[in-house]
Amino acid sequence: MNEIQYKKLSVKEFDEVAEKFDGDDPSIYNLCRKDYPDILAELEKEHFQDMLDAGCGTGAVIALLKKKYPEKNYTGIDLSGKMIEVAKKKKLDKVIFVQGDCENLPFAKDTFDVITCSMSFHHYPNPDRFFQSCNRILKSEGRLILRDMTSSEMLLWFMNHIEIPCVNKLFHKGDVHLYNKKELMLLCKNANMKLELFEQRPGMRLHAVCRKS
């Protein structure tokens, strides 16, 4: 598939689940909220004031952060218009939600202290564009906190070459690729960023921190 087809499938999938995305049904979508403690712990290691959540969905992570740190400035962006509609219905005070493409983040240079991205990155057909866009809008020494899925090299190969193509074909999803450490290091290098942390945490969870050089 080409990038337009991938993105159309992702938009279709998440438009359809937007209204029930915040439910408690045991689905992969709940992984985003389960990422919250790890994201919060990473955020609290350094001061931040302006945060962007890339692939924010219904704003679930921002809503949780807003409760603990109401004085911070939060922005969320998602490709799915329906997701953004649901996020805006939460009426979070002074929070900005934008429908847009994370591969071309529509924000000014040096805007954010930190960008978070949870369970969204594997949908991006052009990950290099996302990293370059992050580097542009991050302030000096700003961080990208990335949460997704990863595994051993053998299992990653199976997932990327067998499982993901089959799932996309059978269930019309827009998943693209899961990443290992070497791939993230290269993406960082090409975007003038540094991979400071890469961990595989329980549940095949990728936890990475990339810093603007």
N, C-alpha and C positions, 0 to 999 in steps of 0.2 A: 504493500500500500504506500501511497505517497503521503506527505504531511497533511494535505487538505483532507484526505480520507480518514486519517487517524484522528484529526481534531473533530471532524463531523461526528464520528462514532463516539468520542468522549463526551461531546456536548449532548448528543442524544441520550446516552446512558445517564448522565447526571441531571439533565432536565427531567427525566422520567422519575428519578428517585428523590428529587429535591424536597418535596413536601413531607416525605417520611424519613429523610436522612438523619434527623435528630432522634429517631425512635430508639427503643432499647432492644430491637430484634437482633439476634446474634448473627451479624454479617460483617464482611470485611470493612464496611464503612465505619464501624465502631472503632477500628484501629486508630483513626484520626484523634478521637477523644482520648483513647488510651495512651496516646503519645504525650498528652498534656504534662504529666509529671516530669518526664525527661526534658521536654522543651522548657518548662519552667525552671528546672534545676540548672540548665545550661544558660538561660537568660540571666539568672541571678548571679552568675559568676562575674558579670561586668555591668556597669551602669548603662542604661539605655533610656532614651526618651521617645524616639520615633521608631515604630516597628511596622513592618509590612509582612502580612501573611500571604504568601504566594500559593494559589490554589486553595483559597480559604473556604470554599464550599459555602455552608450556611453560617459561617462565622462562629462555629462552636468553640474553637480554641481562643479566639479573640474575646468572646463573651466570658470565658473563664478567667482570662488574664485581666479583663476590665474590672472584675469583682475584686481582685487582689490589688491591682495597681490602677485605680481609676484616673490618676493624674497623668498617665502616659498618653501618647498620641498613637492611635492604631489605624491602620489602613488594611483592607482586604481586597484581593483581586482574584477573580475566577473567570474561566472561559464560558461557564454555563450561566446564561441569563436568569434561568429559574433559580439557581442556587443563590445568586445575588438578590433576587426578589425576596426569597425567604430570609436571608440575612438582614435585609433592610427592615423587614417586618418586626424584627426584635427591638428596633428603635434604641439602639445603644448610643448613648449620649456622646457626641463629638467623634464618633467612629465613621470613617469613610469606607464605603464599599463600591468597588468599581468592576464592571464587566470588561474584561480585557484579556489579552494574550500574554502569558508569563514569558514567552520567548521575545517579547517586545514590550517591556514594562513601560507604561506611559507616564513616567514620573521624571522630574527634573534631576539633574546630576547632583550627587552628594546630598540626598534627601533623608536617608534612613540610617540609623545606628545599627539596626539588625533586621535581617529578613529570615522568616521561618518558612519552611516548606515541608508539609507532612502528607505522605501518601498521594502525592501529586506528580512528583518528578518522573515517575516511570511512564507517564502519559505524554512526555514531551518528545516529539520526533527530531527536534533540533536542540539538544541539550547544551551545545556550545553557545547558541544564541542566548539561552537563559542565563548562563554563567557570565557572559559578557554584559548582559543587561543588568545583572545584579551588581557587577563591579562598577558600572557607570553610576547607579543610583545610590550605592552605599557611600557613607562618609568615610574619611580616612580611617583605616584600621577597623572598619565595620565588618560584621560577621554574617555569614549565611549558615543557619542551623538547618541541616537537612535530615529529614526522617523518611525512610522508605523501607524497602525490603532487600535483603541480600542473603547470601549463603556461601557454601563452599564452591570452589571453581567447577566441580563436576555437576553439582545440582544447578548452579547458575546457567551452565551451558544447556542443560536439559530444559530449564524453564524458558530461557530466551529463544531456543531453537525449536522446541517441541511444544511445550505447554502454552506459552503465550500465543503463538500462531493458531493453535487449535482452539483455544478459548475465544480468540478474536473472531474466528470463522464461525464457530458454533453459536456463540452468544452475542456477536456483533459488538464487541468491546474495542476500545482504542488503546489498549496497553501496548507499549513500545519496547521497553528494555529495562532490565534490572542491572545494577552496577556493582563492580568490585572496586577495590582500593586503587589499583593501577589506573582504571578508567577515570575515576574521580580526580586523581592526581594530575592526569593529562588535561582534563577539562579545566582544572584550576590554573595550571601552568599557562594554557592558551589564553586564559582570561586575566592574566596577571594577578592571580590569587594564590593563596597557599592553603593546602589541606593540612590543618593543624590536628585534626582528630578523625579517626575512622574506626568504628567499632561495630562488631556484629553482636547485638544484644539478644536476650531471650526472645523466642518467637520469630527468629530470622529477621529481626529488626535492624536496619541500618541506622546508625547514629553518626553523623559527621558534622564537623565544624570547618568552614572554609573562611579565610580572612582576606580582605582586600589588602594587597601589598602596599 
